[in-house]
Amino acid sequence: MYESDNFMQKVYSEVAIDEFYGDVLYLGMGPLWIPRHQTDKVTSTTIIENDKNIINKFSIFLKPDWKLIEADAWEYKPTQKYDIIYADIWHRVINYDELNMMFDKYKNYLKSTGRFQCLEHLIRKSSIPAGKTLVFKI
């Protein structure tokens, strides 16, 4: 799992990391590939992760100013609003309805111009209704 940066670059190739800005919340830590490659337009990075194995394996990549919260993203309640909320949850492939439930939970924590994103190519394509998008805005 998460063997190389080359593999991670392919996995995240559709994510426009250079468009991340302001306060960013990651739902899931993964290999921290996106935070490690985000630009200086990002002013704060908060990561929610509940898997101790993932935390232990990838904490070496944490920067001192990043905030790691050990919690379940389905249960966590943020204390601020974010410009970007990125669901980096791929321990299982979630479907469109589950993603909508996650968006509904977090939409009140997006700033007025904020957006909720995910790894679109890991969502079960058969679960996406015709004409729908996987980049959510409030």
N, C-alpha and C positions, 0 to 999 in steps of 0.2 A: 504494500500500500504506500502510495506517495513516494515512489522510489527515486525519482530524479527530477531536477529542474526542467529538463527537456520534456519529460512527460507532463509535468504541471503546466508548462507553457502551452502544450497542446490542449490540455483540459480547459484552461482558462483563455484560450485564444479568442473567443467571442466576447470577452469582457473588455470594455473600453476603460481600462484602469486609469488612463490619463484624464478621464472625465470625472473622476471622483474628486470631491472638494469638500471643504468645511468639516463638519462633524460627521464621522462615519461610524456606524454600528454594524458589526459583523455578527450574524446569528450562526454560530459554528466557527470553530477555529481552523479546521482543516490543517493544511501544512503552512498556513500563513503566507501563501504565495502572493495573494493580491496585496495585503498590507506591506509585504516586503518590497513590492514594486510600485506602490502608489507614489504620486508626486508630492511636492511640497505644498500643493494646493489643499491638501488634507491637513486640517489644523488639530483634530483630535481623533483618536482611534480607540474604540471600545469593542471588546470581543467577549461574546458569551459562549462558554463551552462547558459541557457537563461530563465529558468523557475524560477521566483521569489519565488514561493511557495516551490519548491525543495530547493533553496538556503536558505530560511528562516528556513525550517525544519531541514536541515542537516548541516548547518554551525557550529553547536556545535561540530562537529567532525573534523573541519578543524584544521590543525596544523599551527603554526605561520609561518613556512618556506614554506608552500604551497602557490602557486599563483592561485587565483580564478579570472577568467575573465568572466564577465557577457556579453555573446555574443552568437549568433547563430553559431553553428559549421559549418553550410553550408556556412556562410558568412565570418567567421573569417579567417585571414591570419596570421599564426605564424611568429615570428621574429627570430626563431632559428630552429635547427634540433633536432630531438629526437631519442632515441634508441628504444622506444616503443611508439606507438600511439594506444590507446585502445578505441574503440567505445563502450561506455557504454550507448548506446541509446536504450531504450526499452519501451518508452512510447507508441510505436506501433511496431509491428513486421515488420522489414524491409526485403526486399527481396534481392536476390543476386545482381541484377542489381543496386539497390540503393546503396548497400554496395560497389560495384565496382566504382560507381560514387564518393562515399566518399573517397575510396582509391585513385582514380585518383586525387582528389583534394589535398590530403595530402601526396602523395608519394614523392614529392619533399622536404618534411620537415622531412624525415627519414634520419638518418645517414646511411652510406654505409652498415653497418651490422644490421640496424634497421628492425623492423617488425610492421605491422599493424594487430591488433587483434580485435575480437568482441566476444559477447556471441553467439557462434555457434548454440547452441540448441534453441535459440529464433528466428533464421532466418527461414522463411518459407521453409521447406525442398523441397517442390515441385518446388521451384525457382532455385535450385542449379543444374547447368548442370553436367551431368555424368563426373566423373573424376576430378572435380574441388575441390579446397580446400578453406577454409574460413580464413586461416592464410596467409596473403599476405606479400611477401618480395620483396624488390626492386632488 
